[in-house]
Structure formats: C-alpha cells, structure tokens
Amino acid sequence: MKVQSGSWQIEYDAHRSRLSLRHAASGASISGCLAMTVADKNWPVKDSRDGVADRLALLDDKNNVQGYIVFIGDDSRLEMRVLHRTAQAFTGRLHFMGEASLAESYPCRTRVPAELKMVQLCSGPADSPLNDSLYAPATDRCLRLLTEGPLALARRGDGVCALDFTLSIELAAQAAIEFIAEEDYYRRRYVPYFAPIDRKRCPSPPTGWMSWNVYFDQAGAKENLDEARIGAEKLKPFGMEFWSIESWQADSDRLPVAGFDNLSLKSHVTQFPEGMKPLAEEIRKLGFRPGIWTAPFGTGSKAFYEAHKSWFLHNEAGEPISCWNGKYTLDPTQPEVIDYLREMHRIMSEEWGYEFFKIDGMSGRGRGYCAHMFEHEDVRKAFKDPSCPNPFERCVKAFREGIGPDRVFLACQGHYSGPEAAYADASRIGGDIVHPNKPSTWQNTLSQASATINQLFTHGIVFFMDPDTLLVGDYRSLNEAQVTATIVSLPGQMMFAGDKLATLTPERMRILQQTLPVCDVMPLDLYPIFELLPVWDLKVKRPYGQWDIVALFNWSDEDAEICCNFAELGLSSEKSYAVYEFWTQSFCDIYTNECSMMVPAHGVRLLAVHEERNRPQFLSSNRHITQGAVDLLDLSWDEEEGELKGVVRLVGGYPTTLRFLIPEPYSVLEVKADEGVTTSRHVDNDGVLSVVFRTQKSCDASFQVLCNW
C-alpha cells in the first residue's frame, strides 16, 4: 500500500510487515513493523482485499479478513486505528515496534496527565517511559504521539527514538494512536516571539553574585569589590562567572527606584566615586565578567526630564506619567527615545566593558511595569504615535542592539508571552526573593518555587530561568536554605548568590558551592504547571549510567511523610533501587515499588535513586546536588578484576566525597588515585564506602576501588 492521507505519506510493505509514515513539511517520520496477536496467534497484516485501498486488512488463521487498520489524516494529524469487521468482537493486540524521528529533537511529554503528581526533567540523553512526544528546540517543531494504550520512546540519537506502542482492538479508547506533526509548537501556544536560545553567546545559565537582596540601595564599589574578593576565593573555583552591580546610578541610595537617575549614565558620587568603567576593570582583574543593572524606561531625575521633556509621557492634564522605573516615563514611540536607549546601553557595553545586563522594570504584575503600562488606553493616547503597534518591543530590541550580539541579556521580569523571548537570553521569572530592607521569608521561598515550576517548561528552550538570588544566610533555617538551593539548582536555573559572603558559615557557603556550576538540565514536561508539586524528578544520563535525583519537598508547616512512587517516576516496579539522601548524607536503603520518608516542615529530601546492581556501584557525590552529574566524568566496573574505575572532577583545596554501595560478599581492598590526589576511606555498617579525595590543584583525577569477594 502507498497512499496519501492529508499531508501524511503512508507506505506498507506486506511482505516485511513494515509500516512507514512520513510528514513531508516537518520531516517527521515513523517506521517499523506491525504484529497482530489474537488468542496467542499471529494474524498477518496485509494490503486491502476490497475496493478500499487506503486501509490494511487483518487476516485470521483461516485467511479471512476479520478487521482493519485505517488512517485518517489532515495537514498535521494522522490517526491510526485498529477495528473489527462488522459483527466481530474478538480481543486482540496490534503491536508496533520501530522508531520515530524528528531532526534535532529530544523525547518529552506534551500531554498533561489527568492527575499531576510530579514534574520531570532531564540532564543528558535520559529516557523516561512517561514521554509521549519529540520536540526540536532549534526549529520549534514537535511530533506528538497520543494514545491511551502503552507507548514507549527511547533515545537512539540524532533526533531518532525507538518507538513501541500497542493498540487494543476491543477497547475503543485504546484502539487508536494519533500522530501530530506541529510547526511552531511554542510559538502558537505560549511564545509568539519564539526564538531559540543563542547557546554560542550564552552556552549555559549564567552564574554570579549581586548585592540587592541584602544590601539593597547601600552597596557601593567598595562593598562590591570586597564581596568579589571573597567570591574569587570561595566561589569562582566552583564555576561562578559574573559579578553584577546593582543600584549604581546617581540618587540610587534611597528607594524607590522611581527616584533613581536611571537615564543620565551618571554614577552615585560617593558610592561609586571612580565611575563604572574602572569598576568593571577591577571586577575583571578578579577573574569575573562584569555585569550591570539598568532600569531604563524612566527616571527620577528632574534635570534629565527638563532637558528632554518632549521624550516623556504626559497625561491629558500635562502631568508626567510615572512608572516603577521613574517619576517620568519615556515615550517609546519616538525614534529619538529608541536611539537614546540603544546608545546608553552601547556605552555601558562597548566603552565601560560590561558583559552581563540585567534590564529591569519590564514585566511584572501590573501597570507599574512597562510591558503592562504601554498596553493601557490612556497611556497609548499619550504616545506621540498612538498607532504604534509594538512600543514595548521597540525598547527590548533597542536594548539588544545597544549591548551588542555577544553580551548576555537578562530580562527582569521577562515574560515568555512577550517580545523578550526574541532578544533576551534569560528571564527573571518572579518577584524579588525579599521585600525591601527585610530578610527573605518562607513565603518568598514558596513564591520562588511556584514561579519555577510554573515556567519550567520554557527553561533552556525559550530562556534560561532566573529565580532571583540564592540566599542561604542564617536568617533562614538550615532546612529552608536547603529547600531554596534545591529549587534553584535542581532544575539547572541561573544561580546568582546574594548574601554578604563574609557572614556565611562554612556550612552555608558549602551550599552555594554545591550549586556550582549549573548542571545542564532540560524540561521533559512541556506545559505550564500551576500546582506546587512535592516531587521533582531529574533524570540523569551519562555515558556510564542513568539515575534519578528526586526532590521530596514539604511545603507545609508540619513534618510530613512524602512518598516517592517508582512507577510514577517511570521506573520499573520489577526492580530494586538503592537510595541515598544528599542533605543528610545518609544511605536510606534498598527499595522496591516506592520509597517513603518523613520530611521536616519547610524541608526537602534529595534522593539519588540507582537501580540495584548486586555488585559494587556508585551512589552519590557531595560535590554537587545532582550527586555525580557534574563531577563524576567516567565510571566502569570490571567484574574479573573486581575493580571500579572512574574519573572525578576535583576543586583544589576542597575535599570531595564519593559514596559507593559495597554489597556482600564484596569487600574493599584498596583505593587508588592519581599522583597529587590523596584519599581516605571508611566503610559503614550498611555497606556504604565513603572515599574522600583531596588535591591542592583543581584537576580531573582517575581513581580505582579494588574489591574482593
């Protein structure tokens, strides 16, 4: 059979039982073998025997046609359905085994479950039985495979996945599968200005430090450099990249931001007496890339306003229109205004040398932010050109043109439903993690978590997500510090620290270090989530193995038992799993079906879940909260030699502990490592081997764990 159904080409080779489906416009294809089983007998699938040429026939063991496979297609959709011939009612299974492909895609989930219990992410080419689609971020194309019956996708590489599904002829709900090849998956649903992230300019989520959430409007050049010197010693070796300056403008030592001199490029005379260019040079000398904050939609400077009065918006009474950015708000419909916005950012980039731009006052929750303000009828009437269709986009485009194509642009707040998606690299996803001049609270953390899980489906595809600074100071309980670190780091979001670093205890500084560098993480659930789910599952795949990092969050004010159901994570109910908890550095046990544990109020348990191997195996690393995803570069087991061999990335001057499960009858003979790396080891009663690696210089160190039995 060779037919066309809508935009789908359908071919079937009856001799080989091989079906091929191709959608020419998207390049999506499905190909593989069909097998029909009825009462433990294989029924051949053949070409039609009647005048209906676009369906396949199911033949019983007496060579009678007793059912059909039909195809119904249009421009994007193709339904494949198995059905009985009239008066038949037998039970049977149509099994497909083959592959699905879509260029530059990865497997994911686009169909929202009826009951949401967890959110899933991946690092590396990890598989999940929960996936039902292929998505290509570079082209915004998606191939969706929707069925009520069993379906499995497993990566083969280069946009190709093994595909296995089963249709049940006697169950109407499970008798069909729908293939949907979609152009502009994000653009049509969520992101009208969709553009793929420029990973040449910004290969991973930015990391750094900024002062606002503890210093607010009181950090000058001295405070920033004092902090940067500590950061260079304590955080840069772990991967911190930027040092970003907040609240530097003239008159910026007193809130609100609307009073700051946001447009003149004058720095605060006492806090930044040398100006901003020398400060960028000092930051660069410490090994960081300099960053800067701007709030350029308006100003609090009356002098600047008077000098450029025609640039600003006025109401019908002739009074200046204010916004969060300033007492005086710019009119973006005027070419002179756009030229100025472009030029002021060019100066900060080219002449001052700043490489990271946090541009504020964009989107928020209401009229005070310009993405909202410019949409109001009274404001549009105040424009010099009221017919301008895209005043906000004109500003965002000017920011990108001004800073240049090689600078990192954080939109604050950015909204994926607006034009920032076409120009910015990263997006602040919610409000500040603090209220002005107050410490961060648990309610701030809940807001951070809600914004994260809600917009997680855009991370690494539309923007890199910025959840605001990671604050771990002792104004938080240790449990709450661990929660916010997990919220920020497990999904691979931007990590900007914001504490006064000299005040942090070694334990709290260690939390920051354990979030660096950012792990490369992509969402698997490509839809917004509006529930603060307690289970977040990061599926990690490296050349040497796959494991899950599962966060069990207790968002409540009381201790609670939280269950990690393995089937809901897409893990096998027929296997056992070794579980290690990161924050308490403790081995939990070997589990089947599920793992349940008490989690303290405002707390989290972060589990590494490994399939039990019944031989020595890796469990966890204390270097990073992804427990091996960042620092364990290689690992192998030699059964004949009784040897675990691996490579671990070490930070000079800071010990790293790897943990291994050594089940009976195995025991540890010796641990070896490269020259210049010292090791110490300890085996607990539960069979967990802890190996501490120390080195004076950062390096990738080979090691061996020798066992006998």
N, C-alpha and C positions, 0 to 999 in steps of 0.2 A: 504494500500500500504506500502511496505517495500522494498526499493531499495538502491543501492549504485551508486552514481554518482561521479566519481573521488574519492577523499578522503572523501567525504561527505556521511553520512548515512541519508537517508530520510525516515521518517515514517509518515503515515497519518491515523488517526482514523476517518473514515467517520461517525460513529455514534455520535461522540462528536465534529466533525468538527475541530479536533485538529491536528496541524502540528508540527513535531519535526525534527529539523535539527541539526546534530552533526558532528563536525570535530575532529576526534579522536586524531590526533597528537598534536593539540594545546589545546584541551579541550573546545574549543568554542562551544556554543550551542545557538539555537534559538527555542523557543517553544511557541505555543499559538493557538488561534482559528482564523479560516478563515470565512469570511462572504462576499458573493457576492450579490450586490444590483443592480438591473436593473429596471428602471422606477418605483422606490419605492417598488419593490417586491424583496423578498429574494429568491435567486436561490440557491439550495443546491449544495455543492461541494462534489462530490462522486469519488470513485475509477473509474479507466478507464473501459469502457464498450466494448472496442475493443481489438485488439491484442497488443496495445502499452501500456505496463504495467507500464512504468515509467512516466506517466503523469496523472493528475487528470481531471475530467470532470465537466463542468458547466451545470447544468440542468435547463431548463426553467420551467414555471408553468404548462406545459403540459408533463413534464417528458422527453423532448427531449434534447439530448446533443447539445449545441449550442456554446460551447467554451471549452478551455483547460487551465490548468496551467502546464507548462513544466519546467523542471530543467536541467540545463547544467552545469556539474561540472568537475573540474580537481584537481590537487594536493592541491591548496589553494582556488580556486574560485568556487562559486556556483551562477549561475544566475537563478532567479525565474521569469518567465514571464507569463503573462495572455494574451491569444489571442483568436480571433474569430475562429469558424469553417468556412470553406470555404463558401463564399457568404454572411456571416453575417456582419453587420456593426452597431450593437446596441451600445448604450452608457451604461457604467456600471463601478462600483467601487468594487474592491476587497480590503477588509479591513482586516488587521491583527492586533490582539491585544494580547499581551503576554509579553514575556521577552527575553532578550539576556544576556548571561553570559560569562565571561572570568575571570578566577581566578586572584585575586589581581589587578583588573583593575579599571579604572575610565572613565567616558564618556568625550569625547573630540571631536575636529574637525580635520580631516586629509585631507579633500577635500578643496582645495583653491577656494574661491569664484571668480566668473568672475570679480567682481569689489570689491576690498578691501576698506572698509570704516572705519573699526575699528579692534582692537585686543582685544581678550577676555582672561581673567584669572579667576582663582577661588581660594577661601580660604574656606576650609571646603567642605562638600559634596554638593556644589551648583550645580544646574541644569541650562542648557541653551538649549532652543529649536533649537539652531544653531548646536548642536553637532550631529555627524554622525558616531562615532566610539567608541570603547572601547580599552584602552591601559593599559598594565600592565608594569610599570617601572621595577619591580623586575626581570621579565623574558624577557623583550623586545618583547612581543607578542602583536599583535593588531588584533582586529576584526573590519573590516570596513564595513559599510552598505551604499551603494552608490545607490541613486535613484534620479530622477528628480522630483518625487512627494513628498507629505507631509510625514515627518518622525519625530518622537519624541522619545527621550530617557530620562528617569528619574530614578535617582538612587534609588535602594532599599537596597543597602548594600552588602558587601562581594562579590564584583565583578559582581553583578546582577543589571540589569536595566530593568525597564518597557519599552517595545518597542511597538510602534504604528506606522503603516505605511499604506498608501493607494496607490493602483495601478489603473490607468485609462486605461481600455481596448481599448478605441478608440483613445488614444493619444500614438503614438508609443514611444515617448520619456519618457512617464510616465507609461509605461506598464510593466516595469521590475525593479527589485532590484537586486543588486549584493552583495553577502556576500563574503568577502575576509578575510581568517584567515591567518595572516602573522607571521612567525617566524622572529626574528631579524629585526624588523621594523626600528630602528635607525641604527643598525649595517650595514645593506645592503645599506641604503641610504646615511647616513651622518657621522656615527661614527664607523669606522671599529674596533676600540679598545673599544667598548662599555662595560662598567661595571656599575652596579647600584651604586648610591651613598651609602657610608657606613654611615648610619644615627646613628649607635651606636657611631662611632668615632666623627662624625660631624652632630649632630641632626638637626641643622638649620644653615642658612647662618651666617658666623662669623661677629662679630661687633667689632669695636675698634677705635684706633687713630694711625696715623703715620705721620711723620714730613715732608716728602719730598716736598710736593707741596706748602709749604710756607717757610720752612727753607732751602730746597734743601740740599746742602752739608755742612751746618753750624750748625746742631743740634748735640750737644754732650750729655753726660749723664746728665749734669745739666739741659739743656733745656728740655730733655725728661721727667725727673722726675718733674720739675716744672709744665709742662703741665699735667702730670699724677695726680698730687695732685688736680688740678682743675677738671680734668676728674672724679676723685674719688668722688668729691663733687657734681658735676653738671650732670654727665652722667651715672656713674655706677648705681645709684639708678633706672635709667630707663632701664637698661639691657645691658650696654656696657660690653664686656667680655675681649678683648685683648688690650695690649699696645705693639705696634710693633716698633722695632728700625730699622731705615734706615741708610745707609751711615756711617757705624761704622768702616770700615776697615782702616788699615794704608794707608796713602796717599789719603784718600777719602774726603779731604776738598777742592778739586778742581776738577771740571768737566773737561774732560768727564769721564764716568765710565770706559772706556778702560784704564785709567791711575791708577785705584784703585788697591791696593794689595788684590785681591779677593780670593786668594787661601791659603795664609800662616796662616790664623786664627789669625793674629796679629791685635789688635785694634789700633785706632788712639791714639797716646800717650798723646796728650793734650786734645782732646775732650772726650776720654774715659780712663782716667788715671788709674782707678781701674780695667779695663778689663771688659769683658762681663758677666762673671758669677755673680759677685756681683750686677751688674745692674739688671739681671734677678731676683735676690732675692729681691731687693728693689721694683721692679715692683710688685712682688707677695705680698709683705707686704701691698701695697696699694689696694689690692683686685683684681688686674688684672692678667690674664695669659700672660706671656711674649712672644713676637713674635720677629722675626728677619728676615732681608732681606739678601739674598745672590745672587751673580751674578757669578756662579762658572764655566762657560765654558772657561774662560780665565783670564788673569791677566795683570796688568800694571807693575808688579814688575820685573825688570830685574834680581834682585838677585835670585828670585824664578825660573825664567826662566833658568838662567845659571846653577842652581843647579839641574834642572830636564829637561835639554834641549831636551832629547830624547822623552819626553812626548808630545812635541808640534808639531804643523803642520808647514811645510815649503814649499815654492813653489819650482819650478824647479831650481831657482837661489840660493836656500838655504836660502832665506829670510823668517822671521816669517810671518805667515798669521794672520792678525788681524780680530777682530770682535767687535761688540758693547761691549762685556764683557771684552775685553782686547787687548792690543797690541800683545799678544801672546795667541794663541788659542790651547786648549788641543785637542789631538787626541783620540777620544772616542773608537777607535777600539782596543786600548791597554788595556789588563787586569789590568796593574798597575795603569792606569789612573782611570778606573772604581773603583778599590779598594780605591784609594785616595778620590774620590768624595763621596763614601759611608762613609768612615771613618771621613772625615771632618764634614759631617752632623751628624754623630753619636755623635761626640764630642759636637757639639752645642746643641744637644738634650739631651743626657744622662748626660754629665758632666757639661754643663753650665745651663741646665734646661729650654731651650726654647721649647715652645709648639705649636707655630704657625710659619710656614716657608713660606715666600714669596720668591720664587725662580725665578729669573729674567733672561731676555735675551733669552727666549725660542723661541717664535714665534713672528712675527711682520708683517712687510710689505715687507721685502726684505732680501738680503743676509747678512746683518749685524747681523741678529738673527740666532741662530744656527740650528733651525729646517729647515730653508731655506738653510743656508750655507752648511750643510752636504750633501745636495742633488746636489750640483754643481759638474760638472765633474772634474774640475781642483782640487777641494778640495778632492774629492774621490781618485784621483790619488795620493794625498799627504798622504793618510792614510797608516799606516803600513800594514793594511789588507784591501786593496781596495775592496775585495769581501764581506766585512761586509754588510749585508742587512739592518741593523737597528741601525746605530750609535747613532741617537738621542734617540731612545727608551732605549738603554743601559744606557744613562745618567739619564733619567727620572726614570727608575727602580731603579738605584743606589740611587737617592735622597730619594725615598720612603723607601728603605731598610735601609738607613742611619738614617733617622729621626725616623723610627720605626712605628709600626702599629697604635699607639694611638695619633700621632701628626697630626695637621691639615696642609695640603699642598695646598698652593695657587700657581698655575702655572701662570707665568706672562711673556708675554701673553701666555695663553693657547689656543690651537686650538682644537675644538672638532673633527676635521678631523685627528688628530694625536694621538700619544700614551699617551698624558697627561690624556686622558679620563679614562685610566685603572688604574691610580695611584694617581691622584690629587683629592682633594675634591672640589676645587673651581678654577675658571678660570678668570683671568683678560681679559675682552672682547674687549678692545680697547687701544688706546694710552693714554698717560698722559692727565689729565684734564687741564694741564698747559704746557706752554713752559718754559724751564729753566730760572729761575730768573725773571719771568714775572707773573703777576696775571692772573687768569683764565678769559677767554673771552666768549662771546656769541657763537662764533664759536666752542670753546671747548665743550660748552654745547650741541650744535647740534650734534657734533661727539659722545658725550656720549649717547644721545638719539638714534642716528642711530644704534650704536653698540648694545644698549639694545634691541630695537625692532627686530633687525635682528637675534639675538641669543637667544631671549626669549624662543623659543621652546625647548631649551636644559636645561633651568633653573629648578633645582630640580629633573631632570631626569639624565642628564649626569654630570653636575657640578652645584654648586652654583655660580651664576654670580657675578663678581666683576666689577662694572662700574667705578672704581677709586674713590678717596676720595670725600666725600660730602663737598663742600666748600660753605659757606654761609656768608662770611665776607662782610664788607661794600664796598669793591671794586666791588661788584655786586649790581645791583638794587634789591629792595625787590622782585619785580616780578620775576627776574631771579633766585634769591635764592629759591623762592617757586617752580619754574619750576624744578631746578636740584634736590631739595628734593623730588618732586613727581616722577621724573624719577627714582631715586634711590630706593625709599621706596615703591611706589605703587606696583611694581612687586615682592616685597619681596627680593630684591637683598642684597648682603653684604653691610653693612653700616660702613665704616671707615671714621670718621671725619678727617680733615686735617688742620683746621685753628689754628692760635695762639689763644687759648681759652680765655686768659685774655683780648683780644682785642674785643671780641664779646659783643655786646649789649644784654640785656636780651631778646629782640625780636628775635635776630639772634640765641642765644643759645636755645631759645624755639623751633626753627625749628628743631635743632638737636634732642632735647628731643622728639619731635613729630614723629620722625622716629624710635624710640627705644621702645621695642625690635622689631626685624624684624617680620613682620606678615608672617605666613606660607602660601605661595602662590604657586600655580602650573599653568603652561600654559594650556590653553584649545585649542589653535591653534598650532598644531604640525607640523609646517613648517616654514622655514625662510621667513622673510618679508623684502622687500627692499625699501619700501616707508615709509617716516616719517609721519605716520598717525596722524591725530589730535585728535582722540577719542580712549582712552584706558579704557576698562571696566573690573573692578574687581568685580566678583560676589561672595558675602559673604554669607555663610550659617552657622548658629549657631543653637543649639537645639531650641532656642526660635524664630527664624525667618530668613528670607533671604532678602537681599537688595543688591543694586549695588552701587559701588563707581566709578564714571565716571569722568575721567580727560579730559577736553577740552583744548588742547594745541593750542596756537597761536605761530607758529614758525616764523611768518613774522615780518617785521619791522614796521608795521602799525596796529592800532587797527582793530579787525575783529569780525564779528558776526559768531559764531560757533553753529551749530545745533546738538543737541543730539536727534536722532530719536529713539523712544522707540522700534519700530518694528525691527530696525537694531540691537538693543541690545538684541533682543529675548524676549522683554516684550510685554504684551498684549495691543492691540490697543483698547480694550473694557474697560480698567480700567484707573483710575486716579492715579497719583503718586505725593507724597509730596517730594519736592526737597529742600535740604539745602546745602549751599556753605561753604566749610571749611575755605579757606584762608581769606575771608572777614567776616566770622562768621555771615552769614545772611540767613534768610529764603527767598527762591526765590518765591515759590507759589505752587499751585496745578495745575498739567498739565495733559493733555491727548494728546496722539499721539507723541508729541515732546516737547522739551524744548530748546529754542534758546536764546543766550545771547551774549553781547559784551564781548570780552576778550582782555585785553590790549596787545599791542605789547610785544613780549618776555614774555608773561604771561600765566597763567593757571587758570582755574576754576575747583575746585574739588568738585563734587556733590555727596551727599548721596541721593539716589533715593529709596524711600519706597512706596510700594503700600498703597494708602489711605485707612484707616480703618473706618473712620467716628466715631471714639472714641479716647480717649487719646492714643498716641503712641509715641515711641521713634523716634527721628530724627537724632541726631548727638552727638558726643563727641569731645571736643577739645584736648583730651589727645593724640591722635594718628591720623595720616592722613587717616587711614582706618575707622575712625569715629565709633568706637564701637567694631570692630573686635578683638582688642587686650585687651580692658579693660572692656567691658560690658560682664560679665560672665553669667548672667541669667536675664530673664525678663518675666513677665507674667501679664495678665490683668484679673481681677476679676470683671465681669460685675455687679454681685449682690452687691458687696461691693463698687464698684466704685474705685478700687484700682489698681494702677500699682506697682508691686513689682519687685525688682531686686537686683543684686549684682554687684558692680563695684570695680575694682582693682585700688587702690589709691597709689600714691607715697608720702611718708612722706615729709611735708614741701612744697609741690607744689599743688596748688588747681587744681581740675578737674571740668569742667563744662559739664553737660549733658543737652541736649535740647529735649523737648517734644512738640508735637503739641497737643493743647487742643482745639478741635473744639467746637462750640456752639452745644448744650446748656450746655456743661460741664464747670465747673469752679473748681479751685484748692482750697481745704480746708486747707490742711496741708501737709508738707513734713517731714518725719522722717528718721533717720539713726541710725546706731549702736552707742553705747556709745564710746566716744572718737573721733567721727566724727561730725563736725559742718556743718550746711548747711545754705545757704541763697538763696532766690529765687526772681525771677522777671518775670512777665508776660507781654510780649509786646502786642501792639495793634493788631498784626497779629495772636494772639493766641499761640505764642511760649513761653513756660515756660523754663526759664534757672535756673538750680539748680547748685550752686557752692558747692562742697564738699571740706572740709579741714581736714587734720589729721596730727599729728606730727610724727606718725609712719606709715610706709607702711603697708597696710592691704587690705583684701577683705571685703568691707563693704556692708551690706544689707541696703536697703532703701525702703521706701514706699511713693508713691504720692497718696494722698487721694483726690477724686473729688466728686462733687455732680452735679446734673442736674435736 
